[in-house]
Amino acid sequence: MPRKKRSSPVLDRGERRAAALKSLSHTLNLGDGLTLENYLLRLDLLRSQLETYNESLSFVDRALSTVRDTEKEIRELSERMLIAVAARYGKDSYEYEMAGGIRKRDRKRPVRKTDSAA
């Protein structure tokens, strides 16, 4: 399941605020570095950071998918390897046990329940 991409309510409000400030003046300067140009630059910076963040999430999602695919391949390969050991040495051999299998004689057999209602 892909990771949820992030949006920014702060960016949305900031863009609306910038539009409102533009209606006052395109060269608005309120002193102490509070200019419309600086405000728009910071909004662009946040927009760029969000894009980078969301792209990174996509890369992480892709990397996770490749890891999961490789894990599936390894599980299947492990099973095939154990089956091949069983075919060559038998399921009751020490080699089968050494490869990770459970020898036939070591398996627990199910116990049948008897009716005691007689």
C-alpha positions in Angstrom: 0.0 0.0 0.0 1.6 3.3 -1.0 2.4 5.8 1.6 0.0 8.8 1.7 1.4 11.8 0.1 1.4 15.0 2.1 -0.3 18.3 1.3 0.1 21.5 3.3 -2.8 23.5 4.6 -0.3 26.2 5.5 0.8 26.4 1.9 -2.9 26.6 0.8 -3.6 29.5 3.2 -0.3 31.2 2.3 -1.2 31.2 -1.4 -4.6 32.7 -0.7 -2.9 35.3 1.5 -0.4 36.1 -1.3 -3.3 36.6 -3.8 -5.0 39.0 -1.3 -1.7 40.9 -0.7 -1.2 41.2 -4.5 -4.5 42.9 -4.8 -3.1 45.6 -2.5 0.1 46.0 -4.5 2.4 43.9 -6.6 5.4 45.5 -5.0 4.1 45.5 -1.4 6.8 46.4 1.2 5.8 46.5 4.8 9.4 47.1 6.2 11.7 44.9 8.1 12.0 42.5 5.1 8.3 41.9 4.9 7.8 42.1 1.2 5.5 40.3 -1.1 8.5 39.1 -3.1 10.0 37.5 0.0 6.7 35.9 1.0 6.3 34.4 -2.5 9.8 33.1 -2.4 9.1 31.3 0.9 5.9 29.8 -0.5 7.9 28.5 -3.5 10.4 27.0 -1.1 7.7 25.2 0.8 6.1 24.0 -2.4 9.4 22.6 -3.6 10.1 20.9 -0.3 6.7 19.2 -0.4 7.3 18.0 -3.9 10.7 16.6 -2.9 9.2 14.9 0.1 6.4 13.3 -1.9 8.8 12.2 -4.6 10.9 10.6 -1.9 7.9 8.7 -0.6 7.3 7.4 -4.1 11.0 6.2 -4.2 10.6 4.5 -0.8 7.4 2.8 -2.0 9.1 1.5 -5.1 12.1 0.3 -3.0 9.7 -1.5 -0.6 8.0 -3.2 -3.5 11.3 -4.5 -4.9 12.3 -5.8 -1.4 8.9 -7.6 -1.1 9.3 -9.1 -4.6 12.8 -10.3 -3.8 11.6 -11.8 -0.5 8.9 -13.7 -2.4 11.5 -15.0 -4.8 13.7 -16.1 -1.9 10.8 -17.9 -0.2 10.0 -19.8 -3.4 13.7 -20.6 -4.0 14.1 -21.8 -0.4 11.1 -24.1 -0.8 12.5 -25.5 -4.1 15.9 -26.0 -2.5 14.4 -28.0 0.4 12.3 -30.1 -2.0 15.4 -30.8 -4.1 17.3 -32.0 -1.0 14.3 -34.2 -0.1 14.2 -35.6 -3.6 17.9 -36.4 -3.5 18.4 -37.6 0.1 14.8 -38.4 1.3 12.6 -36.7 3.8 13.9 -38.9 6.6 17.6 -38.1 6.1 19.9 -36.1 8.2 20.7 -34.0 5.2 17.1 -33.0 4.9 17.2 -32.0 8.6 20.4 -30.1 8.1 18.8 -28.2 5.2 16.0 -27.0 7.5 13.4 -29.7 7.0 11.8 -31.8 9.7 12.5 -35.5 9.4 9.5 -37.8 9.0 10.2 -39.7 12.1 10.5 -36.5 14.1 7.1 -35.2 13.1 4.3 -35.3 15.7 1.4 -37.3 14.6 -2.1 -36.2 15.4 -3.8 -37.9 18.4 -7.2 -39.3 17.6 -9.9 -38.6 20.2 -12.0 -41.6 21.2 -15.6 -41.4 22.2 -16.0 -42.1 25.9 -19.8 -41.8 25.7 -20.4 -45.5 25.4 
